Structures are given as C-alpha cells and as structure tokens.
Amino acid sequence: MLDIKWIRENRPALEKMLADRRSKLDIAPVYTLDAERRKILMELERLQAARNKSAEQIGRIKAQKGDPAPLLKEVENKKGEIKALEAELADIEPKLNDLLLRINNIPDKSVPIGATAADNKVLREVGKITAPSFKPKSHLEIGETLGILDFKTGAKLSGSGFPVLRGQGAALERALITFMLDVHTKEHGYTEIFAPYLVTPESMQGTGQLPRFEEELFRVERDNLYLIPTAEVSVTNLHRDEILDEKELPKKYVCYSACFRREAGSYGQDTKGLIRNHQFNKVELVQFVKPEDSLEALELLTASAEKILYKLKLPYRVVTLCTADLGFASAKTYDIEVWMPGEKQWREISSCSTFTDFQARRMNIKFKRADGKKEFVHTLNGSGVAIGRTFAAILENFQQADGTVLIPDVLRPYTGFDRLTSPK
C-alpha cells in the first residue's frame, strides 16, 4: 500500500507509474473519495468542537441556575449532524481503502521501463549449456517412463494439476527440500520456519494477494481461510502489527511449504508436467530490513537462491524484470531462469523481490531506530527455489542416453542413490 499523502501530492507521477506498469486501474475515484473523506473529517472536527463548547456553556448556565434548554436543543441537533456524517464516513472509508489496496507498488528507479516481458534485461548467465549426443526428452516423458511421475492417479484423486510422485521421485523431492533448507540455514544465515498452510484474509491482504488476486486463490469458505499460494504469506505476516528493534534487523527466514494456486487465466498454457500445477512445493526466503539496506539485501537474497542452482550444476540466468512484467507488490524483481534442454527454453525457477515498505504498510510492521524514531521496515522474498521446477530441470539436464537420470553430486547424500532408474 502506498502512502495516501504521497498519492495526494503526486498524481501525475502515480499515473505515469501505473502506465509504465500497464495497469488498467482507474485512480480518479481515489482522489474523489479522498477529497470527500477529508471534507467530512473537517466538518466533523468543527461540529465536535462546537458541541464541546456548547457543553461547557451549558455547565456554566446550570451553575448560575439559568435555563440551558436552547443550548441543549442545539447540542442535540449537532449530535444528529455528527451521526449523519459518521455514517457517510463509514460508507466512504471502506471504498477508499479497497481502491488503495489495488494500487501497484512504485518501481525502483533502476527498473527498466518496458511494455512486455521481451523488455526484461538479462544480467548474467551461469553454467554451460551443452547439447547431448541424443535427442533430449521432456521431464514429463522422462518421469512417466521411469515411473516416478504419475499425473493420471493425481487427476483421479484431485483433478488435473495435482501430480503424484512415486519411489525415487518422492525421494528426490524430499531430498531437494532438505538440501535447500540446509544450504540456507547453514551457509546463508536464515532461520527455519514451518508455518500454517491456511491463513486468514488479513494475512492474504497483508502481502498483497487480496483483494487483487482473489480468483487465483483456493478458499475454504466455511472457515473463511485461504490456502497459501506461497510461504511468503505466512512468514511475512509473522511480524504483523509489531515494532521491531533496529538491532534485530535484518531478520532472515527460510520456510518450506506446499503452495496452492488456482492458476486462473492460464488457459491450458504450461499445464503438462511440473511447470504449472495447482499444488507444488517451494522453499521460500523472506527478509525484514532497514530501508537503506533494501537493494543490497535483494542482491544477497538473489545470490542465495542462485547458490542452489550453482551447487546443483544447473545452467541458469538472472533477469531484471521491466515495469510491465513486475509483480503487483514488487518495487524490483530478479527472475532466475533455468535452462530446460528438453523444452529448449529458459524457465523461471525463482523470483526475488524487494517490496520496499509496500507490504509493511499493509501489515503495520515498523522498527525503532536508536534515536527512538519509528519507520516501516522493508520486506523482501524470493524462492530459494521452486522444488518442482528444480526436479524437472534435473530430469532434463542430467538425462542419459539409456533413459536413466544422474543425481547431482550434492544431492546424493540426501537421496541415497546416484541415478534415477526404471523400477524392476
């Protein structure tokens, strides 16, 4: 959420920002409702002051044994006017707040302006892409041939988009989760969290999923709870309505979770295999930092996510997203994309972002400096990394001519085997 004072004073800048981000949000009602609200508040303040003054006069008249009836009637009239204005305010404020919650975050000055994803900027490529001596298969074909990916049974249980992993496949998924948690806690200084998968609407609103992305979420209507689309939601809300001490920052958390997304609007795109499912696993990195440390923290967080792919020896690249491709709440984002030889394309495997104070304002998370001044923290997060897509990348990048798949060296202590093979 943006500061209403900034919105009020910077309409041209806000309109340009939304245009750069290709937002279709009409912000005119924001200014109309804000003006009405301020007018009502000023009138309420005037009436309340007049009522208080009349009350004092009534007290003096009574002390002098005079007749306060005319003033009492005047006070009653003011009470009626105040009540009517409070009712108007109660009608306007939710409407204004809903609109404010739908305004995108302001991109950092270093974010390239662009109209489509084609305007994103590749920063670096790491690892060598080598063409195998045979025609590479997709991870779906490999997984089904080896008997480790079972989408047919998953569809029987839950519908499409819910894969079942079997045997060595389940072991590889578990190994990836434990490996990533170990790297981030032991090498990168993150504190491990295991948080709820079901959260309140307030938690979803805090990180920006509500109200903008209601259709993307799975909701348990009976209990008015939502299944998390990412552990970002649970973990960032850990400090909602808290004031942290400057000495506590940065706070760095890592959390494994299952994630649930309806993927509304995907219309069949990337629905085969592990690229886009309704349920998937992810290891998430979350940070709370001082504002002046925000951009440096983003670089370090991105480097932590990259380290996973580097250790697995998977070719990847880092891309700076342009304004049009930037997520709703993000001020700056690096996407990490892994090379998929079976598909012959790059696939996003992590998205690392700083949200500046955008989420902190929604959740009321502040910190107190040494001089006592209180400010909103800056929040960051990124996948460290997506488990299913890493699983898929391993199948495609380490497939062998005989149909088996080699396990990366760093994973072998976690899997207990060095190769994925067909069941006997």
Buried (B, 14 or more C-beta within 10 A) or exposed (E): BBBBEEBBEBEEEBEEBBEBBBBEBEBEEBBBBBEBBEEBEEBBEEBEEBBEEBBEBBEEBEEEEEEBEEBBEBBEEBEEBBEEBEEBBEEBEEBBBEBBBBBBBBBBEEBBEBEEEEBBEEEEBEBEEEEBEEEBBBBBBBBBEBBBBBBEEBBEEEEEBBBBBBBBBEBBBBBBBBBBBBBBBEEBEBEEBEBBBBBBBEBBBBBBBBBBBBEBBBBEEEEEBBBBBBBBBBBBBBBBEEEBEBEEBBBBBBBBBEBBBBBEEEEEEEBBBBBBBBBBBBBBBBBBBBBEBBBEBBEBBBBBBBBBBBBBBBBBBBBBBBBBBBBBBBBBBBBBBBBBBBBEEBBBBBBBBBBBBBBBBBBEBBBBEEEEEEBBBBBBBBBBBBBBBBBBBBBBBBBEEEBBBBBBEBBBEBBEEEBBBEEE
